[in-house]
């Protein structure tokens, strides 16, 4: 374990020196352009790396997709090796990196290998790629006042295919590569170091031409001054399943390539190295995460190779597999390969932290988690509810670590761009400080990508896009958005490991006093049978057919449709509610408290309070009930004490057509009878206090 920790520390630390700025050309064909996935690319801290664009003559922050469609060159589709490359150099040296991207898919080195429309780096080709690259480099040198520090060359697949087809000899390719390097040095009047990435393989094509190109690349590196092989394991990518298709590297491979080339460049050029902790991502005064007391127990068990149980509790973003949870679990496994990780998924769509506090015991704590991620920033992250979850977790086992996750809607990304924390997140950050638990702004980096026009906040993943598509509906991240969320969690965990190595993590030895006197630490949910006095009209229904999706939460539900059918709950506390099931046939309820009929008004989210002049009805049909079933709940807040709540099915059918709105009329028009009911399904009783 000591060796592992030293290795990880070594990843972040080296000797102190003065930082510099370095201009680097990356050139070649499609694997230099990059056909990876920007959502899996390395997130580069603002200010440490830039990209030069010829059009507009400007520097812009480096992040994928790197490159611009200019001067016959191409932008990445959508991920490349260059964020990993630049960040690694910065981490090792502190140097600021400026990338000049000049690559085109399918381009050849020798004119005999040129394909129509693809271009060649030889003189006399149909596209002046070499001349364009020199033009772009010179413009970048003038803009920055810097000499060119190095060239990274990623090319050879097209020439390898030409060798396989007999159009080109290995000697001709070798001479063309040698000539290219000499032409660059002559045009730039400098003996610029060249770093060659060896060509990989093309699946279902003969390896002969590719091996001959790789051999020629070795000969050129051995025979020319300051020409080096920077990376040669590209030939292992197919067998390691690190390919997007038959010839292009996936993002994991591109990240590996970029980091390895950077390490090689720093060592080869003997660049001074520095002591440097990899910085936290930060924009507009907001830091991506806070370690605080860290995750000491989870981290130690993971590094020891023990079984660790990681729980995720939240709304629909947490429930859906590829909205961050599954990707986060995979990244945790990668960061702690010795550990045996068990995932506990406890997401319920459309629910908030109050319901989370009611169900955390049954859905999470019963599994004895080592780490609990709490995600309610989009769906009702009320601080009293979140504090209730925190306190229940710690009361069950003070060794269980907790981390707060802050997701965001597409519209809320702009708040991060403007440097503003939403009020409810500010309240949750106060809680995180109070309990010394880490927190992560999952949406900070997506906000940065949006600001740099590298991300579409709302769009379709089916449309081929030159940017990461964050959401389709404005709320639920698509797979790429989930990748970005998971990467933020992974960056926190890297810092947690460093904190563990320096013994700087510490959880609170005892639970501090509550921040909110009305927090939900005494909340729970119970089955309706045995805890509610039902009238004869109610009967249990199994979770089958259209109700099958609720089987993970309810063993069965109590259902009735008869007008006046009632149920009575006796409890002690200050809040009570129902977790029920919506659908086309559901109706509405009337409530009585302590023998007196009451009227209510909304009091935030799905919470209600008693008020004269309010509505005597709580309608259980809403716009989500059109032709599908959905879990839903409501909470009634009452004066603290002993109470008796009675609910009755109301005789009036709500105006379902009006509730559904213009865009949801088709099903009700075709199946009017399906909606002509007042049915109620009750899956759980919610109580803040206890059932009597």
PyMOL commands that set and color helices and strands:
alter all, ss='L'
color gray80, all
select helices_A, chain A and resi 2-12+30-33+38-40+82-93+111-113+129-144+157-164+170-188+208-223+233-236+251-268+296-304+316-319+325-335+353-363+365-367+383-396+413-417+423-435+444-451+479-501+545-550+656-660+662-670+672-675
alter helices_A, ss='H'
color red, helices_A
select strands_A, chain A and resi 21-28+49-53+58-61+96-103+148-154+193-197+227-231+282-283+286-287+289-290+307-314+340-347+371-375+401-406+438-441+455-458+468-471+523-526+533-534+539-542+556-560+566-582+588-593+596-597+600-602+607-610+617-619+630-649+680-691
alter strands_A, ss='S'
color yellow, strands_A
deselect
rebuild
show_as cartoon
